[in-house]
Amino acid sequence: MANDTHKTKVCLRIANESEFEKFKTDLQEAFKISAEKEFGHKLDEPIPSDSDIEAAFKSAGAIVYQVLKNEKIVGGAIVSIDEVIQHNKLLLFFIKTSCHDQGIGHEAWKSIEEKHPKTKSWETVTPYFEKRNIHFYVNKCGFKIVEYYNKYHPDPNKKQSNDSDEDMFKFEKRMSNK
């Protein structure tokens, strides 16, 4: 029984709208660390932007989840569920950096999949420089890289800017039971 005290209890809870502002700042803080490391300087503006996060909150079929470890919020996710065609999207996902390397992200992702068992496929994107995310999606969660968005091949679903640092990988996971 001594080993039970070291086990992590990871679960999801639908966020209350009153928690969205804190969700946003926690998400931006988690993304900021790797972006500043990649670019070698402090960021002038948060990533993702407030408007990008707010758009995800309001996205069709959006569900905002808090990720909890032993009843404490340690991350979050926003998914977009299409109840008709069941080709669903992971819009945003993060684990607080103080909680990395504990298997929380993988447990949270498995919980998301369990909450949406009718899903035929999942789709998400992540910046080209997020090696940790790329490893997580491909090697831990079973996603495949299916597209690379860049200035030569822009994301058709995203408003284009003059920012050349918007290179993104698109991932897809087809569920085997579908």
C-alpha positions as CSV (number, residue, x, y, z in Angstrom):
1,M,0.0,0.0,0.0
2,A,3.0,2.4,0.4
3,N,3.2,2.7,-3.4
4,D,-0.4,4.0,-3.5
5,T,0.7,7.3,-1.9
6,H,3.0,8.0,-4.8
7,K,0.4,7.4,-7.5
8,T,-0.9,10.4,-9.4
9,K,-4.6,10.9,-9.7
10,V,-5.2,12.8,-12.9
11,C,-8.7,13.8,-14.0
12,L,-10.6,16.3,-16.1
13,R,-13.2,18.8,-15.0
14,I,-15.2,21.1,-17.3
15,A,-14.0,24.7,-16.5
16,N,-16.5,27.3,-15.3
17,E,-16.6,30.4,-17.4
18,S,-15.3,32.4,-14.3
19,E,-12.1,30.4,-14.6
20,F,-11.3,31.3,-18.2
21,E,-9.1,34.3,-17.4
22,K,-6.9,32.2,-15.1
23,F,-6.9,29.4,-17.7
24,K,-5.7,31.9,-20.3
25,T,-2.8,33.2,-18.1
26,D,-1.7,29.7,-17.1
27,L,-1.7,28.5,-20.7
28,Q,0.3,31.6,-21.9
29,E,2.8,31.1,-19.1
30,A,3.4,27.4,-20.1
31,F,3.8,28.4,-23.8
32,K,6.1,31.4,-23.0
33,I,8.9,29.4,-21.4
34,S,9.6,27.2,-24.5
35,A,9.0,30.1,-26.9
36,E,11.5,32.4,-25.1
37,K,14.0,29.5,-25.0
38,E,13.6,28.9,-28.7
39,F,13.8,32.6,-29.8
40,G,16.5,33.5,-27.2
41,H,14.7,36.6,-25.9
42,K,11.7,37.7,-23.8
43,L,8.5,37.9,-25.7
44,D,6.8,41.2,-26.2
45,E,3.3,39.6,-26.4
46,P,1.8,36.5,-25.0
47,I,1.4,33.3,-27.1
48,P,-1.1,32.2,-27.9
49,S,-2.6,35.7,-28.1
50,D,-5.6,36.6,-26.0
51,S,-7.7,36.7,-29.1
52,D,-6.6,33.2,-30.2
53,I,-7.5,31.7,-26.8
54,E,-10.8,33.6,-26.7
55,A,-11.7,32.3,-30.2
56,A,-11.0,28.7,-29.0
57,F,-13.3,29.3,-26.0
58,K,-16.0,30.3,-28.4
59,S,-15.3,27.7,-31.1
60,A,-18.2,25.5,-32.3
61,G,-18.5,22.5,-30.0
62,A,-15.8,23.8,-27.6
63,I,-15.4,22.2,-24.2
64,V,-12.8,23.7,-21.8
65,Y,-11.3,21.2,-19.5
66,Q,-9.2,21.8,-16.4
67,V,-6.6,19.1,-15.8
68,L,-6.4,18.2,-12.2
69,K,-3.8,16.2,-10.3
70,N,-4.9,15.2,-6.8
71,E,-7.7,17.8,-7.1
72,K,-5.3,20.7,-7.9
73,I,-5.4,22.4,-11.4
74,V,-2.2,21.6,-13.2
75,G,-3.2,22.3,-16.8
76,G,-6.0,22.5,-19.3
77,A,-7.3,21.7,-22.7
78,I,-9.9,23.1,-25.1
79,V,-11.4,20.6,-27.5
80,S,-13.9,21.1,-30.3
81,I,-16.3,18.2,-30.7
82,D,-18.4,17.7,-33.8
83,E,-21.2,15.5,-32.7
84,V,-22.3,14.8,-36.3
85,I,-19.1,13.7,-38.1
86,Q,-16.9,13.1,-35.0
87,H,-13.8,14.5,-36.5
88,N,-12.7,16.4,-33.4
89,K,-10.0,18.9,-32.7
90,L,-7.7,19.6,-29.8
91,L,-7.5,23.3,-30.0
92,L,-5.2,24.1,-27.0
93,F,-3.5,21.9,-24.5
94,F,-1.0,22.6,-21.7
95,I,0.4,21.3,-18.5
96,K,2.1,23.8,-16.1
97,T,5.8,23.6,-16.5
98,S,6.2,22.8,-12.8
99,C,4.3,19.5,-13.5
100,H,6.2,18.3,-16.6
101,D,7.8,14.9,-16.7
102,Q,5.2,13.3,-14.4
103,G,3.1,11.6,-17.0
104,I,0.2,14.1,-16.4
105,G,-0.1,15.2,-20.0
106,H,-0.4,11.6,-21.3
107,E,-2.9,10.7,-18.6
108,A,-4.9,13.8,-19.4
109,W,-4.9,13.0,-23.1
110,K,-6.1,9.4,-22.4
111,S,-8.9,10.9,-20.3
112,I,-9.9,13.2,-23.1
113,E,-10.1,10.3,-25.5
114,E,-12.2,8.3,-22.9
115,K,-14.6,11.2,-22.6
116,H,-15.2,11.2,-26.4
117,P,-15.4,7.5,-27.4
118,K,-17.3,8.2,-30.6
119,T,-14.4,10.2,-32.0
120,K,-13.3,9.0,-35.5
121,S,-10.3,11.2,-35.6
122,W,-8.5,13.9,-33.7
123,E,-6.6,16.9,-35.2
124,T,-4.3,19.4,-33.6
125,V,-1.4,21.7,-34.5
126,T,1.7,22.8,-32.8
127,P,4.6,25.2,-33.6
128,Y,7.5,23.8,-35.5
129,F,9.9,24.6,-32.6
130,E,7.9,22.8,-29.9
131,K,10.0,19.6,-29.9
132,R,8.5,18.5,-26.6
133,N,5.0,18.8,-28.0
134,I,6.0,17.0,-31.3
135,H,7.5,14.2,-29.3
136,F,4.4,14.0,-27.0
137,Y,1.8,13.9,-29.9
138,V,3.7,11.5,-32.1
139,N,5.5,9.2,-29.7
140,K,3.2,9.2,-26.6
141,C,-0.3,9.8,-28.0
142,G,-0.1,8.1,-31.5
143,F,-0.7,11.2,-33.7
144,K,0.8,11.4,-37.2
145,I,2.2,14.5,-38.8
146,V,0.0,15.1,-41.8
147,E,0.8,18.6,-42.9
148,Y,3.4,21.4,-42.4
149,Y,2.0,24.9,-42.6
150,N,4.5,27.7,-43.5
151,K,4.8,30.7,-45.8
152,Y,4.8,28.4,-48.8
153,H,1.8,26.4,-47.6
154,P,-0.3,28.5,-45.2
155,D,-3.0,27.1,-42.9
156,P,-6.2,27.6,-44.8
157,N,-8.2,27.9,-41.6
158,K,-6.1,30.7,-40.1
159,K,-6.0,34.3,-40.8
160,Q,-2.6,35.0,-42.4
161,S,-0.2,37.6,-41.1
162,N,3.1,38.8,-42.2
163,D,4.7,36.9,-39.4
164,S,7.1,34.2,-40.8
165,D,7.3,32.5,-37.4
166,E,3.9,30.8,-37.9
167,D,5.3,27.5,-39.1
168,M,3.1,24.8,-37.6
169,F,2.8,21.0,-37.9
170,K,-0.7,19.6,-38.2
171,F,-1.2,16.2,-36.5
172,E,-4.0,13.7,-36.9
173,K,-4.9,10.6,-35.0
174,R,-7.4,8.2,-36.5
175,M,-9.1,6.1,-33.8
176,S,-8.7,2.4,-34.4
177,N,-12.2,1.5,-33.2
178,K,-13.9,3.7,-35.9
